[in-house]
Amino acid sequence: MNNKRTALIVGATGLIGGYCVRQALASDLYSEVIVLGRRKLNLAHSRLIQIVGDLSDSGALLKDYSVNDVYCCLGTTIKKAKTKSAFKKVDLEYPLSIARIMREQGADHFCVVSAAGANANSRFFYNRVKGELEKALGSLEYPFLTIMRPSLLTGDRGEYRLGESVSNAVGAFIKPLMKGVLLEVSPVEAERVARVMIKESEKLADGLRYQNILVIKSRQIQEYNF
């Protein structure tokens, strides 16, 4: 990695986002890691810049920043968002708006956390919104787009989510039994997802990645070689 890059991370207060920030700061790839969010992280680092504000004002907040890699870890639940429109704002509108802004300002790689089952034509609202985002991002002409599709996540989120609590409790017991195609539905560690995201950017910097759009499914995350 001869040339240092810069990164923007949104959704850094979430499970994958928090790991992503730490993985980015631990990598030799970045001279600067910028975090955009509604509240400040309890984290200090010489290469970390924190921008605090409402994501609806992303254009103004990011107007003076140019980065190479954008990591979008934004995501909520219907229960937390309360309405479908509020859910779409977080999981579709904000990510797409930020992607457009940063592409116009020179970003060449966008990495987004989607979900297993994402499909723009799905009958299920959650999967459909994730699929719509993937499709829209593909039209923005990023030289490189990385789409992560993890299954249920494990890790310390700091908030209660029934599905993930069950996967945390059961995952450690059944994980050794999950092989081959079963890895597609096996719980996956959020920290591992973040490691794969940063590794893909390192491959780009080293000239080892050629695919314009790369979809990394849950099984591939589990089997990824670092």
LINTA-V32712 format. One record per residue. N is the residue number from 1. RES is the residue in three letters. D_LAST is the distance of its C-alpha to the last C-alpha in whole Angstrom. Layout:
BEGIN
n->N res->RES d_last->D_LAST
n->N res->RES d_last->D_LAST
END
This chain:
BEGIN
n->1 res->MET d_last->16
n->2 res->ASN d_last->20
n->3 res->ASN d_last->21
n->4 res->LYS d_last->20
n->5 res->ARG d_last->20
n->6 res->THR d_last->21
n->7 res->ALA d_last->20
n->8 res->LEU d_last->22
n->9 res->ILE d_last->21
n->10 res->VAL d_last->24
n->11 res->GLY d_last->24
n->12 res->ALA d_last->23
n->13 res->THR d_last->25
n->14 res->GLY d_last->23
n->15 res->LEU d_last->21
n->16 res->ILE d_last->18
n->17 res->GLY d_last->19
n->18 res->GLY d_last->20
n->19 res->TYR d_last->16
n->20 res->CYS d_last->15
n->21 res->VAL d_last->18
n->22 res->ARG d_last->17
n->23 res->GLN d_last->13
n->24 res->ALA d_last->15
n->25 res->LEU d_last->17
n->26 res->ALA d_last->15
n->27 res->SER d_last->13
n->28 res->ASP d_last->15
n->29 res->LEU d_last->15
n->30 res->TYR d_last->18
n->31 res->SER d_last->22
n->32 res->GLU d_last->23
n->33 res->VAL d_last->22
n->34 res->ILE d_last->24
n->35 res->VAL d_last->25
n->36 res->LEU d_last->28
n->37 res->GLY d_last->29
n->38 res->ARG d_last->32
n->39 res->ARG d_last->32
n->40 res->LYS d_last->31
n->41 res->LEU d_last->28
n->42 res->ASN d_last->28
n->43 res->LEU d_last->26
n->44 res->ALA d_last->27
n->45 res->HIS d_last->25
n->46 res->SER d_last->26
n->47 res->ARG d_last->24
n->48 res->LEU d_last->24
n->49 res->ILE d_last->27
n->50 res->GLN d_last->29
n->51 res->ILE d_last->31
n->52 res->VAL d_last->33
n->53 res->GLY d_last->35
n->54 res->ASP d_last->35
n->55 res->LEU d_last->33
n->56 res->SER d_last->36
n->57 res->ASP d_last->37
n->58 res->SER d_last->33
n->59 res->GLY d_last->35
n->60 res->ALA d_last->37
n->61 res->LEU d_last->34
n->62 res->LEU d_last->32
n->63 res->LYS d_last->35
n->64 res->ASP d_last->34
n->65 res->TYR d_last->30
n->66 res->SER d_last->28
n->67 res->VAL d_last->24
n->68 res->ASN d_last->22
n->69 res->ASP d_last->19
n->70 res->VAL d_last->21
n->71 res->TYR d_last->19
n->72 res->CYS d_last->21
n->73 res->CYS d_last->21
n->74 res->LEU d_last->25
n->75 res->GLY d_last->26
n->76 res->THR d_last->29
n->77 res->THR d_last->31
n->78 res->ILE d_last->34
n->79 res->LYS d_last->36
n->80 res->LYS d_last->35
n->81 res->ALA d_last->36
n->82 res->LYS d_last->39
n->83 res->THR d_last->39
n->84 res->LYS d_last->38
n->85 res->SER d_last->39
n->86 res->ALA d_last->37
n->87 res->PHE d_last->34
n->88 res->LYS d_last->34
n->89 res->LYS d_last->34
n->90 res->VAL d_last->31
n->91 res->ASP d_last->29
n->92 res->LEU d_last->30
n->93 res->GLU d_last->33
n->94 res->TYR d_last->31
n->95 res->PRO d_last->27
n->96 res->LEU d_last->29
n->97 res->SER d_last->32
n->98 res->ILE d_last->29
n->99 res->ALA d_last->27
n->100 res->ARG d_last->30
n->101 res->ILE d_last->31
n->102 res->MET d_last->28
n->103 res->ARG d_last->28
n->104 res->GLU d_last->32
n->105 res->GLN d_last->31
n->106 res->GLY d_last->28
n->107 res->ALA d_last->25
n->108 res->ASP d_last->23
n->109 res->HIS d_last->20
n->110 res->PHE d_last->20
n->111 res->CYS d_last->18
n->112 res->VAL d_last->20
n->113 res->VAL d_last->19
n->114 res->SER d_last->21
n->115 res->ALA d_last->22
n->116 res->ALA d_last->22
n->117 res->GLY d_last->25
n->118 res->ALA d_last->26
n->119 res->ASN d_last->28
n->120 res->ALA d_last->31
n->121 res->ASN d_last->34
n->122 res->SER d_last->33
n->123 res->ARG d_last->36
n->124 res->PHE d_last->34
n->125 res->PHE d_last->34
n->126 res->TYR d_last->31
n->127 res->ASN d_last->29
n->128 res->ARG d_last->31
n->129 res->VAL d_last->31
n->130 res->LYS d_last->27
n->131 res->GLY d_last->28
n->132 res->GLU d_last->30
n->133 res->LEU d_last->28
n->134 res->GLU d_last->25
n->135 res->LYS d_last->28
n->136 res->ALA d_last->30
n->137 res->LEU d_last->27
n->138 res->GLY d_last->26
n->139 res->SER d_last->30
n->140 res->LEU d_last->29
n->141 res->GLU d_last->28
n->142 res->TYR d_last->25
n->143 res->PRO d_last->23
n->144 res->PHE d_last->20
n->145 res->LEU d_last->20
n->146 res->THR d_last->17
n->147 res->ILE d_last->18
n->148 res->MET d_last->16
n->149 res->ARG d_last->18
n->150 res->PRO d_last->17
n->151 res->SER d_last->20
n->152 res->LEU d_last->21
n->153 res->LEU d_last->20
n->154 res->THR d_last->20
n->155 res->GLY d_last->20
n->156 res->ASP d_last->23
n->157 res->ARG d_last->24
n->158 res->GLY d_last->28
n->159 res->GLU d_last->30
n->160 res->TYR d_last->31
n->161 res->ARG d_last->30
n->162 res->LEU d_last->31
n->163 res->GLY d_last->28
n->164 res->GLU d_last->25
n->165 res->SER d_last->28
n->166 res->VAL d_last->28
n->167 res->SER d_last->24
n->168 res->ASN d_last->24
n->169 res->ALA d_last->26
n->170 res->VAL d_last->26
n->171 res->GLY d_last->22
n->172 res->ALA d_last->22
n->173 res->PHE d_last->24
n->174 res->ILE d_last->24
n->175 res->LYS d_last->20
n->176 res->PRO d_last->20
n->177 res->LEU d_last->22
n->178 res->MET d_last->20
n->179 res->LYS d_last->19
n->180 res->GLY d_last->19
n->181 res->VAL d_last->21
n->182 res->LEU d_last->21
n->183 res->LEU d_last->18
n->184 res->GLU d_last->19
n->185 res->VAL d_last->21
n->186 res->SER d_last->20
n->187 res->PRO d_last->19
n->188 res->VAL d_last->16
n->189 res->GLU d_last->15
n->190 res->ALA d_last->15
n->191 res->GLU d_last->13
n->192 res->ARG d_last->10
n->193 res->VAL d_last->12
n->194 res->ALA d_last->12
n->195 res->ARG d_last->9
n->196 res->VAL d_last->8
n->197 res->MET d_last->11
n->198 res->ILE d_last->11
n->199 res->LYS d_last->7
n->200 res->GLU d_last->10
n->201 res->SER d_last->13
n->202 res->GLU d_last->11
n->203 res->LYS d_last->11
n->204 res->LEU d_last->14
n->205 res->ALA d_last->15
n->206 res->ASP d_last->14
n->207 res->GLY d_last->16
n->208 res->LEU d_last->13
n->209 res->ARG d_last->14
n->210 res->TYR d_last->18
n->211 res->GLN d_last->18
n->212 res->ASN d_last->21
n->213 res->ILE d_last->20
n->214 res->LEU d_last->17
n->215 res->VAL d_last->17
n->216 res->ILE d_last->14
n->217 res->LYS d_last->16
n->218 res->SER d_last->16
n->219 res->ARG d_last->15
n->220 res->GLN d_last->12
n->221 res->ILE d_last->11
n->222 res->GLN d_last->11
n->223 res->GLU d_last->10
n->224 res->TYR d_last->6
n->225 res->ASN d_last->4
n->226 res->PHE d_last->0
END
